[in-house]
Amino acid sequence: MIPAMDLHLLRPPPGVRFFRRYPSPAPFRSRFVTVSSILPFAKEKAKYHIELEAAVELVERACSLCIDVQRSPLSDGRILEKNDQTPVTVADFGVQALVSLELGKLFPSIPLVAEEDSGFLQSQNLVDPVVSAVSNKTSFHEESFLHADVLEAIDRGDRTEFGTKPATYWILDPIDGTRGFVKGSKALYVVGLSLVVEGEIMLGVMGCPNWVVDTFHRSITDVQGYKNSSPGLGIIMVAHVGCGTWTKRLRHMFDSSFRPSSDWTRCFVDGCSLVHKANFCIPDSQAWESLPLSVFYDATTNDNDDIGDKEIRLLPFCCGSLCKYLMVASGGASVFILEVKPERVTKAWDHAAGMICVHEAGGKVTDWKGSELDLAADQFKRRIICPAGGVLVTNGKIHQQIVEMISSSSTVVRH
């Protein structure tokens, strides 16, 4: 880990290398350029390049921690259910502790908003395995690393009361898609970290250790956007306001002999401009028939081009919202639509990192009425958001059309 005092001494990244990429067939129309460097753009272009570089390093280490916990012979015994009936694991607590500890050292004046709290951890007698998982990844000296430090770091995620003024803070989802994480090495889950400055998301980083390009991202397979890549090694996606959205292979994941390319690949949303030609993602807990667009279209999971005008294609992806944001931002899906349930609150960490990645890739994120998501809806804690109806994430080209269809769906007779 680069010490905080040395971050500003980093040399500018080497020259950018551009490669021509040809668009893949609609609706998988994406453009790619590739660049080799610590970050994919010159630091002069990114006001928060120091914070972004630290975030990339931390998300990579957090993903490595997740893999270590999955490989642990005791991992099956560390899957718990919280009061809201969602699962939580040693990895969730370990990632939050790790990221909180390191951010607290690097950027002590910036608070953290995150999901977990140590009370539940202590009630389940899991402090020791969490400390063990974190101690293998932290930059702290082992002799100065105490159980109390881990517990305090976890609780730092819900310590700050912000007030009504625009605030600056980190948002962390230690594992988005824990249900996927507990299924093992083939299911998708994401570690998401973002920085909000004066109320605006400035950067976001998402790490997905089990991302399989050849299976889940047809556009990348078509144009060979990744050099020296192989399936199953995971990706990391980064975005900084004004600098675009980029991806590269994760390191330190499955094979210690693997040396990933340092190339970053810029990605864009797809070019689909017709709703019935779009590829959709929805939460695994929601059925297509419960969504307002079902009055216009049936849904199919058939992976062929024989889709009728009254049908849309649903992509079968695993748990969590951030992997769907990742799909839209990278051009693998055109739309992610989520309905807000009255009995469930919408958490900021399930969306923040994905929002900026989609925006910087050319897409759009709003509620179902077309209004931007308000991260300050929870004025004091910044933990929840209140989207009207639900969340709509698209490539931007069909966004307004879908908003209008949602608005009119209550007056349409089901086809």
C-alpha positions in Angstrom: 0.0 0.0 0.0 1.3 3.4 -0.9 1.7 5.6 2.2 -0.5 8.7 2.2 2.4 11.1 2.2 3.9 9.5 -0.9 0.7 9.4 -3.0 1.4 12.8 -4.5 4.9 11.8 -5.6 3.7 9.2 -8.1 5.0 9.8 -11.6 2.5 10.6 -14.3 1.3 7.6 -16.2 3.1 6.5 -19.3 1.8 7.3 -22.8 -1.6 6.2 -23.8 -1.9 3.5 -26.4 -5.1 3.5 -28.5 -6.4 0.5 -30.4 -9.2 0.6 -32.9 -12.2 -1.4 -31.9 -15.1 -2.3 -34.2 -18.6 -2.1 -32.8 -20.3 -5.4 -32.2 -23.8 -6.2 -33.5 -26.7 -4.2 -32.0 -27.7 -4.1 -29.2 -24.1 -4.9 -28.0 -22.6 -1.7 -29.5 -19.6 -0.6 -27.5 -16.3 1.1 -28.2 -13.0 0.4 -26.5 -9.6 2.0 -26.1 -6.8 0.5 -24.0 -4.2 2.1 -21.9 -1.4 0.9 -19.7 -0.8 2.7 -16.4 -1.5 2.8 -12.7 -4.7 4.7 -13.5 -6.2 4.8 -17.0 -5.8 8.6 -17.3 -3.3 11.3 -16.6 -3.6 12.5 -13.0 -4.0 16.1 -14.2 -7.4 15.1 -15.6 -8.6 13.7 -12.3 -8.9 16.0 -9.3 -9.3 13.1 -6.9 -6.6 10.8 -8.5 -5.0 10.2 -5.1 -8.3 9.0 -3.6 -9.0 6.9 -6.7 -5.7 5.2 -6.7 -6.1 4.3 -3.0 -9.7 3.1 -3.7 -8.5 0.8 -6.5 -5.8 -0.7 -4.3 -8.2 -1.2 -1.4 -10.9 -2.8 -3.6 -8.4 -5.2 -5.1 -7.3 -6.2 -1.6 -10.9 -6.5 -0.4 -11.6 -8.9 -3.3 -8.6 -11.0 -2.4 -9.9 -11.2 1.2 -13.2 -12.4 -0.1 -11.5 -15.2 -2.1 -9.5 -16.2 1.0 -12.7 -16.5 3.1 -14.4 -18.5 0.4 -11.4 -20.9 0.3 -11.5 -21.3 4.1 -12.6 -24.8 5.2 -14.8 -23.2 7.8 -16.5 -20.7 5.5 -19.8 -22.6 5.4 -20.1 -22.1 9.1 -19.7 -18.4 8.8 -22.9 -17.6 6.9 -25.3 -15.8 9.1 -28.7 -14.2 8.7 -29.3 -10.6 9.9 -32.6 -9.3 11.3 -33.7 -8.2 7.8 -33.3 -11.8 6.5 -30.3 -11.0 4.4 -27.1 -13.1 4.7 -23.8 -11.8 6.1 -20.4 -13.5 6.3 -17.0 -13.1 7.8 -16.0 -11.5 4.4 -18.6 -8.7 4.7 -17.2 -7.7 8.1 -13.6 -8.3 7.0 -13.9 -6.1 4.0 -15.6 -3.3 5.9 -12.9 -3.4 8.6 -10.1 -3.5 6.1 -11.3 -0.6 4.0 -12.3 1.5 7.0 -8.9 1.0 8.7 -6.9 1.9 5.6 -9.1 4.9 4.6 -9.0 6.1 8.2 -5.2 6.2 8.0 -5.0 7.7 4.5 -7.8 10.2 4.7 -8.7 10.6 8.4 -10.9 13.6 7.9 -13.3 11.9 5.5 -16.0 9.8 7.2 -17.3 6.5 6.0 -20.9 5.3 5.3 -21.0 1.5 5.2 -23.4 -1.4 5.8 -22.3 -3.5 8.8 -22.0 -3.0 12.6 -19.9 -4.8 15.1 -22.7 -5.6 17.5 -24.0 -8.4 15.4 -20.5 -9.7 14.8 -19.8 -9.8 18.5 -23.1 -11.5 19.3 -22.1 -14.3 16.9 -18.6 -14.8 18.4 -17.0 -14.2 15.0 -14.5 -11.5 16.0 -11.5 -13.8 15.8 -12.0 -15.0 12.2 -12.6 -11.5 11.1 -9.5 -10.2 12.7 -7.6 -13.1 11.1 -8.9 -12.3 7.7 -8.1 -8.6 8.0 -4.6 -9.0 9.4 -3.5 -10.8 6.2 -4.4 -7.8 4.1 -3.8 -4.7 6.1 -0.8 -2.4 5.9 -0.7 -2.0 9.7 2.1 -3.6 11.7 0.9 -6.8 13.3 1.9 -5.9 16.8 -0.2 -2.7 16.7 -3.3 -4.5 15.3 -5.9 -5.2 18.0 -9.4 -6.7 18.1 -10.7 -3.3 19.3 -9.2 -1.7 16.2 -11.3 -4.0 14.0 -14.5 -3.4 15.9 -14.0 0.3 15.9 -13.3 0.3 12.2 -16.5 -1.6 11.4 -18.6 0.8 13.5 -17.0 3.8 11.8 -19.4 3.1 8.9 -22.3 4.4 11.0 -20.7 6.9 13.3 -21.2 10.2 11.5 -24.2 12.5 11.6 -24.0 14.9 8.6 -26.8 17.4 8.9 -28.4 19.2 6.0 -25.4 20.7 4.3 -23.7 18.9 1.3 -21.2 16.5 2.7 -18.0 14.7 1.7 -17.7 11.0 2.6 -16.9 7.5 1.4 -19.7 5.0 0.7 -18.8 1.3 0.9 -20.7 -1.9 0.1 -18.4 -4.6 1.5 -20.1 -7.3 -0.5 -23.1 -6.5 -2.8 -24.7 -9.8 -3.5 -23.8 -11.8 -0.4 -26.3 -14.4 -1.5 -24.1 -14.9 -4.6 -20.9 -14.9 -2.5 -22.1 -17.8 -0.4 -22.9 -19.9 -3.4 -19.2 -20.2 -4.2 -16.8 -19.4 -7.0 -19.2 -19.2 -9.9 -21.7 -16.7 -8.6 -21.3 -12.9 -9.0 -20.8 -10.4 -6.2 -19.2 -7.0 -6.1 -17.2 -4.9 -3.7 -18.2 -1.3 -4.2 -16.5 1.9 -3.0 -17.3 5.5 -4.0 -16.4 9.0 -2.9 -19.0 11.7 -2.5 -17.7 15.3 -2.4 -20.0 18.1 -1.4 -23.0 15.9 -2.2 -21.8 14.7 -5.7 -20.3 11.3 -6.5 -16.8 12.0 -7.8 -15.4 8.5 -8.2 -16.4 4.9 -7.9 -14.7 1.5 -7.9 -16.3 -1.9 -8.3 -14.4 -5.2 -8.0 -16.1 -8.5 -9.2 -13.8 -11.5 -8.5 -15.9 -14.0 -10.4 -16.7 -12.0 -13.5 -16.4 -14.4 -16.5 -16.0 -12.3 -19.7 -16.6 -15.1 -22.2 -19.9 -15.9 -20.5 -21.3 -12.7 -19.3 -20.1 -10.0 -21.7 -20.8 -10.8 -25.3 -19.6 -7.5 -26.5 -16.1 -7.9 -25.0 -15.9 -11.4 -26.5 -16.9 -10.1 -29.9 -14.3 -7.4 -30.2 -11.6 -9.0 -28.0 -11.5 -5.9 -25.9 -9.3 -7.5 -23.3 -5.8 -8.5 -24.1 -4.2 -11.6 -22.5 -7.4 -12.4 -20.7 -8.9 -15.7 -19.7 -12.3 -16.4 -18.2 -13.0 -16.3 -14.5 -10.2 -14.0 -13.3 -12.5 -11.1 -12.3 -12.5 -7.5 -13.2 -12.3 -4.1 -11.5 -14.2 -1.1 -12.9 -13.3 2.5 -12.1 -14.8 5.8 -12.9 -13.9 9.4 -12.1 -16.1 12.4 -12.9 -15.1 13.7 -16.4 -12.6 10.8 -17.1 -14.8 8.0 -18.3 -15.3 4.4 -17.1 -12.6 1.8 -17.4 -12.0 -1.8 -16.5 -9.0 -4.2 -16.1 -8.4 -7.7 -14.8 -8.1 -8.1 -11.1 -4.9 -9.3 -9.6 -4.1 -11.8 -6.8 -7.2 -13.8 -7.3 -7.1 -17.4 -8.2 -3.6 -18.2 -9.5 -0.5 -16.9 -7.8 1.4 -17.4 -11.1 -1.0 -15.3 -13.1 0.3 -12.0 -14.2 -2.6 -9.8 -15.4 -2.1 -7.2 -18.0 -1.8 -3.7 -16.7 -4.0 -2.5 -19.6 -7.1 -0.5 -18.8 -10.0 -0.8 -21.3 -12.4 2.1 -21.6 -16.0 0.9 -21.8 -19.2 2.5 -22.9 -22.9 1.7 -22.7 -24.4 -0.1 -25.6 -26.0 1.6 -28.6 -29.4 0.0 -28.4 -32.2 2.6 -29.3 -35.2 0.3 -29.3 -36.8 -0.9 -26.1 -37.8 -4.3 -27.4 -34.2 -4.9 -28.7 -32.7 -4.1 -25.3 -31.2 -6.6 -22.9 -32.7 -6.2 -19.4 -31.5 -7.0 -15.9 -33.9 -7.2 -12.9 -33.3 -8.2 -9.3 -33.4 -11.9 -8.7 -36.0 -11.3 -6.0 -38.4 -9.7 -8.4 -40.5 -11.2 -11.2 -40.9 -9.5 -14.6 -44.7 -9.7 -14.3 -44.5 -7.5 -11.2 -42.9 -4.6 -13.1 -44.8 -2.0 -15.1 -43.2 -2.8 -18.4 -44.8 -6.2 -18.3 -48.0 -4.7 -19.7 -46.1 -3.9 -22.9 -43.7 -6.8 -23.2 -43.3 -10.4 -22.2 -39.9 -11.5 -21.1 -37.7 -14.3 -22.4 -34.3 -15.6 -21.4 -33.7 -17.1 -24.9 -30.2 -16.3 -26.1 -31.0 -15.9 -29.7 -32.0 -13.1 -32.1 -35.6 -14.4 -32.5 -37.2 -11.9 -30.2 -40.6 -10.6 -31.1 -41.7 -6.9 -31.0 -43.7 -7.7 -27.8 -40.9 -9.4 -26.1 -37.7 -8.4 -24.3 -34.7 -10.4 -23.3 -33.9 -10.9 -19.6 -30.2 -11.6 -18.7 -29.9 -14.2 -16.0 -27.5 -12.6 -13.5 -26.9 -13.3 -9.8 -27.6 -11.3 -6.7 -27.0 -7.7 -5.9 -27.5 -4.4 -7.7 -23.9 -3.4 -8.4 -23.2 -6.3 -10.8 -26.2 -5.0 -12.9 -24.8 -1.5 -12.9 -21.5 -3.1 -14.0 -23.3 -4.8 -16.9 -25.0 -1.6 -18.1 -21.8 0.4 -17.8 -19.8 -2.1 -19.8 -22.3 -2.5 -22.6 -23.5 -6.0 -21.7 -27.0 -4.9 -20.8 -29.1 -2.0 -21.9 -31.4 -1.6 -18.8 -31.4 -2.5 -15.1 -34.8 -1.8 -13.5 -35.6 -2.2 -9.8 -38.9 -1.7 -8.0 -38.9 -0.2 -4.5 -40.8 -2.4 -2.1 -42.7 -0.6 0.7 -41.4 -3.0 3.2 -37.7 -2.5 2.2 -35.5 0.5 2.3 -33.1 1.4 -0.5 -29.5 1.6 0.7 -27.1 4.2 -0.8 -24.2 1.7 -0.9 -26.2 -0.6 -3.2 -26.1 2.1 -5.9 -23.5 4.8 -5.4 -20.4 3.2 -7.1 -22.6 1.9 -9.9 -24.2 5.2 -10.5 -21.0 7.1 -11.5 -19.7 4.1 -13.5 -22.9 4.2 -15.6 -22.9 8.0 -15.9 -19.3 8.1 -17.0 -19.9 5.3 -19.5 -22.6 7.4 -21.2 -25.7 6.0 -19.4 -28.3 7.4 -17.1 -29.7 6.6 -13.6 -32.9 8.0 -12.2 -36.0 7.0 -10.3 -39.1 5.9 -12.2 -40.3 9.5 -12.5 -37.0 10.5 -14.2 -35.6 12.4 -11.2 -32.0 11.9 -10.2 -31.4 9.8 -7.1 -30.9 12.0 -4.0 -28.0 10.8 -1.8 -28.9 13.3 0.8 -32.5 12.0 1.3 -31.3 10.7 4.6 -30.1 14.0 5.9 -28.3 12.9 9.0 -26.8 9.5 8.2 -26.7 9.3 4.3 -27.5 5.6 4.5 -30.8 5.4 2.6 -32.2 6.9 -0.6 -35.9 7.3 -1.6 -36.4 6.8 -5.3 -39.9 7.3 -6.5 -41.3 4.0 -7.6 -37.9 2.4 -8.2 -34.5 2.8 -9.8 -34.0 2.9 -13.6 -30.5 2.4 -15.1 -30.1 2.6 -18.8 -27.8 3.3 -21.7 -29.5 6.7 -21.9 -30.8 6.3 -25.4 -34.0 4.6 -24.3 -34.3 6.1 -20.8 -37.0 8.7 -21.4 -39.1 6.3 -23.4 -39.0 3.8 -20.6 -39.9 6.5 -18.0 -42.9 7.4 -20.2 -43.9 3.8 -20.5 -43.8 3.3 -16.7 -45.9 6.4 -16.2 -48.5 5.2 -18.7 -48.5 1.5 -17.7 -51.4 1.9 -15.2 -53.7 2.9 -18.1 -52.7 0.2 -20.5 -54.6 -3.0 -20.9 -52.3 -5.9 -20.6 -51.5 -7.4 -24.0 
